[in-house]
Amino acid sequence: MPKTSTTTWTSSRTTTQTTLSTTTRISTTSSGPAPTGTAIRGVTAPVYHKYLQNLDGKAVLGPEANQAKFIISGGTIQMSGTGLYLNIDTTATTSYKALSFGATPNFSGWGLEGDTIITTQSSQLGRQLNYVMCGPVGADSYVVYLQTGSQLPSGPGTY
């Protein structure tokens, strides 16, 4: 069951707190095999059924047509077919931590709780399962942050 969403409206920007969940879909194409892995999506408005993807190195939730597939294993989350890992800016002094994609993992405490993406209790961030989305940015996408407290990102909505 989705968590209660907290939405704050600031000028043309929306900040939403939600959880991320996994969904597995099996599909094939005539040009080759289906990508392996699992899609990761938002579960509350305005990011309901928006899917995790890479936008210039930033983790965003965007349209289903651009969704990526992920391998969640050994405490890391890797984008299938790209070699990129989902990373957390653990040096941020704010309670929201930017998520990004990089060629090497900088965080190995990812886990699953049911179908919810969490940071595990034994990680340097402890058990966390809330995320803040800011946007929209680009064409209907939202920048994703891990939320460890109550602070919210500021700015005009283009990151």
N, C-alpha and C positions, 0 to 999 in steps of 0.2 A: 504494500500500500504506500503511495507517495507521501513524503513528508509535507507538512504545512509549508507553504511558500510565503516569504516575506518580500514584498515588492516596494521599492522606494522610487518615486518618480522625481527626477531632477532634470530640468529643461528637456532636452531631447534624448536623454539617456535613461535606461532602465537598469536597475541593479536588483537581482533576484537571488535568493538563497534557496538551494535545492540539493538533491542528491543525484548522483549519476548511477545508472544501472546498465547492465549488459543485456544484450539481446542477440540471439543466434538465428540467422536466417541462412538457408541453404539455397544457392542459386547457381546456375551455370550459364555460360555464354557460348555462342557458336565459335568464337575466336580462341577459346582456351579454357582452362580450368577456373573454377570460382576461387576468389581469394580465400585464404584460410584465416581463421580467427573469428573474433566476436566483435560486433558493433557495440559502441558505448554511446548511450543517449541520455538526454535530460528527461525528467519525469514530471515537471510542473511548468505551467505557463510562465513566461512566454517562450521557454525552451523545450516545451513538451514535444517529444519526437524530433528534436534537433540532435544531430549526431556529431561526436567528437571527430575533429579533423585538424590538419596542420594548415595554418595561414601564415606564411612567411616566418616560420619558427614558433609562432604562438599557438597555444591550444585554444581552439574555438569550438563552439557548438554551432553547426550550420545545417543547411538543407540535406535531406536524406540522399539526394542524388550525388552528393559529394562525400558521403560517409566513407570512413576508413574501417578496416578490420584490424583487430589487435590480438596479440598473444599475451596473456597474463600468466606469468610463470616465474617462479623463483624470486618473487618480490619485485619484479620489473614488469612494465607494460611496454611492449614493442609493437610499432605499427607494421603490420604484415606487408612484406614486399619492399619496404624502404630501408629497413635497418635502423630507423629512428626510434628513440626511446622517449617516453613521457617523463619529464623531469619536473622537479619542484624547486623554486628559489628558496631554499631553507635558510639563506642568510638575511632574508627580508626581516625588518624589525616590526613590521605591521602584522596584524592578525590574519590578513589575507596574503597568500603566497602565490605568486605568478606560476602558472604551469607553462611549460615550453617543450619543444621537441629538440633532441640533440642526438649526435652520432654515438655518444656513450652515455650510459645511465649515470646520473648523479644521486639517485635515490633508489634504494632497494627494499623499501618497506611497504610497497603496495600489496593489497590483498583483497579478497572478496568476502563479503558477509551476505550470504544469500546471493542476490544478483547486484548488490550495491558495492561500488568501488570505494575502498577505505584505505587509510594508512593504518598499519597494524600497531597494536599496543607496544610492541617491542621496538618500533622505529623511533628515531630521534624526535618525531612530532607526536608520538603517542597515537591512540586510536582517534582518527578524525574521519567524518563522513559527510560533511557539508561543504558546499561549493558556492561561490558567488559568481554570477554571470553579469557582465557589463556590456551594454551595447544598445542598439545594434551597431555593428561595424561592418564595413563592406556591404555585400548583398545579403542581408538577413542572417548575419552570424553574430555570436556573442562571445566575448573573451572570457575565459574560465580561470578562476582563482580557487585554490583550496582555502577554506575558511576555518581558522582556528580560534576565533574570538568574535568580537562584534564590530570591529572597524570595517569601513567600506572604502573602496577605491574612489578617488576623486578624479575629475578631468572632464573634458568635453565629450567623451564617449568614443573618440578615435585614438587607438593606442598604437 
